[in-house]
Amino acid sequence: MFDKILIANRGEIALRILRAAKELGIATVAVHSTADAHAMHVKLADESVCIGPPPARDSYLNIPALLAACEITGAEALHPGYGFLSENARFAEILMDHHITFIGPKPEHIRLMGDKIAAKSTALRLGIPCVPGSPGAITSDTEALSVGRALGFPVLVKAAAGGGGRGMKVARTAQELPSALETARAEAKSAFGDDSVYLEKYLERPRHIEIQILGDGHGKAIHLGDRDCSLQRRNQKVWEESPSPALNAPQRQEIGEICAAAMRELGYAGAGTIEFLYEDSKFYFIEMNTRIQVEHPVTEMITGVDLVNEQIRIAAGSPLTLTQDEVVFNGHAIECRINAEDAATFRPSPGKIAYYHPPGGLGVRVDSAVYAGYTIPPNYDSLVGKLIVHGRNRNEALMRLRRALDEFIVDGIDTTIPLFQTLVRNPDMQNGLYDIHWLERFLELGGMDGADI
């Protein structure tokens, strides 16, 4: 096991990693920008190193600064969290060259799954069902039109190196395709430095279902069930739950074992998430995230498995501590992402938190790094924290969520708590009748003002 790890992230995920490391008896190094000098994980870490000014490119994405921080503190390993450099294969290779363990998958697997075209080809080879689409990157508008007509409109133009909804555009007709291609390519070039795009059949009202997996790199891999991440705004997840209200036990077991078997064949090491669109009882692979997910707590709540602990153990060379038969699913969990944003307009609301009172009680968990007096900087994402609840069944989890939201107080800034207070009382949400477009329809029709869809 490692003696010391460096946490190359900020906010709630940095604090989450710090807690897991402390429970394993591992010393921690926090890195921070000047904007995060008073962050909670910096206060609690054994050591801290300032790695640059507020812009992420000069701090959390500054590879030389991170290497220097590892060297001056003697950190043997680095946990990247999510975002920033967590899926940067070259960064993982550089760490290896400096004899620092990257707490994540092998660089070749990060690179493979980071290329959406290669990932889809690999998924097909491993027996994972995929969305019908172009066999590779689209090289011309003429080719795109031919593929679009073969698939049948509408189609989705997607960035090959994409993620987070960037570089994705829908073309509902052949006439809309050239414009969608141009826009998607421009967004992809700006966001990822790669303007390669490909086409997929556009599904009208699918669910977003993902499977959590763990592999030890020695031929063993298991799945830890599914998460439903269908409630989204602009392709960004808002509400996640496990298990999905749309699946039954046989479907859940079948897709889980398909994913675990694929990861065993791949020799995958670490935590990963295989994401699908689900429509008409069929699963369609869309991508694999080779890192810990923001929504990992709902899986932890229903399995009792500490995913970050497992990541660290696997990176240190330990085999999986569980077999598939030992994974026990218990109850239902829901997570809400509480952001520093206006609940109706989603306008960012950085600033100083005057008063902070998180909810508590049985089955309630809050993953957050804020505190009264803390100032949320404008330089990064607006996540205040994640409210996670667990119940014996979905109805109990919903009632617990309703109660916890009413207890959650964050004064001094606007938050999205009122949005979730509205959603948890909505009949469609209570009955699990939502898809990836539901929230945007709800908001467009004045859902926050009491309208139904």
Buried (B, 14 or more C-beta within 10 A) or exposed (E): EBEBBBBBBBBBBBBBBBBBBBEBEBBBBBBBBBBBEEBBBBEBBBBBBBBBBBBBEBBBBBBEBBBBBBEEBEBBBBBBBBBBBBBBBEBBBBBEEEEBBBBBBBBEBBBBBBBBBBBBBBBEEBEBEBBEBBEBBBEEEEBBBBBBEEBEBBBBBBBBBBBEBBBBBEBEEEEBBEEBBBBBBEBBBEBBEBBBBBBBBBBEEBBBBBBBBBBBBBEBBBBBBBBBBBBBBEBBBBBBBBBBBBBEEEBBBEBBBBBBBBBBEBBBBBBBBBBBBBBEEEBBBBBBBBBBBBBBBBBBBBBEBBBBBBBBBBBBEEEBBBEBEEBEBEBBBBBBBBBBBBBBEBEBBBBEBEEBEBBEEEBBBBBBBBEEEBBBBEBBBBBBBBBBBBBEEBEBBBBBBBBBBEEBEBEBBBBBBBBBBBBBEBEBBBEBEBBBBBBBEBBEEEBBEEEEB
